[in-house]
Amino acid sequence: MTRLTNRFRAIGLVAALAATASLTACGASSDDGEEKAGTGGTALFKTLPKANQDSAEVSFGALWETPPIISVTASDTTKPVGLAPDLAAALGEELGVKATWQNMQWPAQLPGVQSGVVDALFGQVNVTEEREQSIVDMVPFYKTTMALLLPADDADGVSAVGDMCGTTVGAPVGSETVAQLKQLSAQKCASEPIKIKEFQGATLAISAVKSGSIDAWLDTTASQVVAAEADADLTSVEVPEEEIAPVYNGIAVGKDKPELTKALVVALRNLIESGRYDEIFAANDSAPAAITADEVVANPITSTPVGQK
């Protein structure tokens, strides 16, 4: 593994020990397991869309199978756990609402938020110029490199996507990652292109790597480190930034809800400035992917005004 990959593993695990107690003290849920409404977010609550004020909820959608960002436990597959649910609960306290969740396959996510099935997407949406300008408003909460997950026995000599010429690499269906793979294949593997296979989620893709039906799976570094830690037969190889630059993962809000986007920006900055954000990231083995309060701006790539296309 590369230096940054090791940072995802080592820094997150060490910091989690100290942060778990702190998170318990802060409390994302009440004794009966229900998420608490915020007590300090009254002013922000009044800025939310009327529908969110009336329901006292904000609904989030994601595919619950990309740990450490979001997944489920074997004992309860009806409730998501991980970085995004913990952060959403804390944001809910800031906003004075309850965070609710829907488990959504990736192809349905962007249409779902545009049609109002959920208020926002929180887990698998990379911030891109096209999305900011035409589909959703983006609030960055996480910044990561990308990594290949492949059998440990096949990792010798693999240090970049360019080393995968002639192989089959998996990527999330309809994602920006697919476009990046196509571009790298054209640049580096013209005579022996990479074959790309798209998957609905990480679970099926990781099974495909283990069975040999694909040679590698390309996803965010933190998720790949978790997968490799869980299976000694797998390893993760961080993609050089010269091939794929670090990307922001963002909360994607429908452009018909500009008030929600603006409130989330303020709430997330509040969490960063209070230290709660860093505690949540450390407890979810994601400390190296944390961003600063100055980075939390709506539509950071294009500066497209919130609500506009």
Secondary structure as the mmCIF struct_conf table of DSSP 4:
data_model
#
loop_
_struct_conf.conf_type_id
_struct_conf.id
_struct_conf.beg_label_comp_id
_struct_conf.beg_label_asym_id
_struct_conf.beg_label_seq_id
_struct_conf.end_label_comp_id
_struct_conf.end_label_asym_id
_struct_conf.end_label_seq_id
HELX_RH_AL_P HELX_RH_AL_P1 ARG A 3 CYS A 26
BEND BEND1 ALA A 28 ALA A 28
STRN STRN1 SER A 29 SER A 29
TURN_TY1_P TURN_TY1_P1 ASP A 31 ASP A 32
BEND BEND2 GLY A 33 GLY A 33
HELX_LH_PP_P HELX_LH_PP_P1 GLU A 34 GLU A 34
STRN STRN2 GLU A 35 GLU A 35
HELX_LH_PP_P HELX_LH_PP_P2 LYS A 36 GLY A 38
BEND BEND3 THR A 39 GLY A 40
HELX_RH_AL_P HELX_RH_AL_P2 THR A 42 PHE A 45
TURN_TY1_P TURN_TY1_P2 LYS A 46 THR A 47
BEND BEND4 LEU A 48 LEU A 48
HELX_RH_AL_P HELX_RH_AL_P3 LYS A 50 SER A 55
TURN_TY1_P TURN_TY1_P3 ALA A 56 ALA A 56
STRN STRN3 GLU A 57 ALA A 62
BEND BEND5 TRP A 64 TRP A 64
STRN STRN4 THR A 66 THR A 66
TURN_TY1_P TURN_TY1_P4 PRO A 67 ILE A 69
STRN STRN5 ILE A 70 ILE A 70
STRN STRN6 SER A 71 THR A 73
TURN_TY1_P TURN_TY1_P5 ALA A 74 SER A 75
STRN STRN7 ASP A 76 VAL A 81
BEND BEND6 GLY A 82 GLY A 82
HELX_RH_AL_P HELX_RH_AL_P4 LEU A 83 LEU A 95
TURN_TY1_P TURN_TY1_P6 GLY A 96 GLY A 96
BEND BEND7 VAL A 97 VAL A 97
STRN STRN8 LYS A 98 ASN A 103
HELX_RH_AL_P HELX_RH_AL_P5 TRP A 106 SER A 115
TURN_TY1_P TURN_TY1_P7 GLY A 116 GLY A 116
BEND BEND8 VAL A 117 ASP A 119
STRN STRN9 ALA A 120 ASN A 126
HELX_RH_AL_P HELX_RH_AL_P6 GLU A 129 SER A 134
TURN_TY1_P TURN_TY1_P8 ILE A 135 ILE A 135
STRN STRN10 VAL A 136 THR A 144
STRN STRN11 MET A 146 PRO A 151
HELX_RH_3T_P HELX_RH_3T_P1 ALA A 152 ASP A 154
TURN_TY1_P TURN_TY1_P9 ASP A 156 GLY A 157
BEND BEND9 ALA A 160 ALA A 160
HELX_RH_3T_P HELX_RH_3T_P2 VAL A 161 MET A 164
TURN_TY1_P TURN_TY1_P10 CYS A 165 GLY A 166
BEND BEND10 THR A 167 THR A 167
STRN STRN12 THR A 168 PRO A 172
TURN_TY1_P TURN_TY1_P11 VAL A 173 GLY A 174
BEND BEND11 SER A 175 SER A 175
HELX_RH_AL_P HELX_RH_AL_P7 GLU A 176 LYS A 188
TURN_TY1_P TURN_TY1_P12 ALA A 190 SER A 191
BEND BEND12 GLU A 192 GLU A 192
HELX_LH_PP_P HELX_LH_PP_P3 PRO A 193 ILE A 194
STRN STRN13 LYS A 195 PHE A 199
BEND BEND13 GLN A 200 GLY A 201
HELX_RH_AL_P HELX_RH_AL_P8 ALA A 202 SER A 211
TURN_TY1_P TURN_TY1_P13 GLY A 212 GLY A 212
BEND BEND14 SER A 213 ASP A 215
STRN STRN14 ALA A 216 THR A 220
HELX_RH_AL_P HELX_RH_AL_P9 THR A 221 ALA A 230
TURN_TY1_P TURN_TY1_P14 ALA A 232 ASP A 233
STRN STRN15 LEU A 234 GLU A 238
HELX_LH_PP_P HELX_LH_PP_P4 VAL A 239 PRO A 240
TURN_TY1_P TURN_TY1_P15 GLU A 241 GLU A 243
BEND BEND15 ILE A 244 ILE A 244
STRN STRN16 VAL A 247 GLY A 254
TURN_TY1_P TURN_TY1_P16 LYS A 255 ASP A 256
HELX_RH_AL_P HELX_RH_AL_P10 PRO A 258 SER A 274
TURN_TY1_P TURN_TY1_P17 GLY A 275 GLY A 275
HELX_RH_AL_P HELX_RH_AL_P11 ARG A 276 ALA A 283
TURN_TY1_P TURN_TY1_P18 ASN A 284 ASP A 285
HELX_RH_3T_P HELX_RH_3T_P3 ALA A 287 ALA A 289
HELX_RH_3T_P HELX_RH_3T_P4 ALA A 293 GLU A 295
BEND BEND16 ALA A 298 ASN A 299
TURN_TY1_P TURN_TY1_P19 PRO A 300 THR A 302
HELX_LH_PP_P HELX_LH_PP_P5 THR A 304 PRO A 305
TURN_TY1_P TURN_TY1_P20 VAL A 306 GLY A 307
#
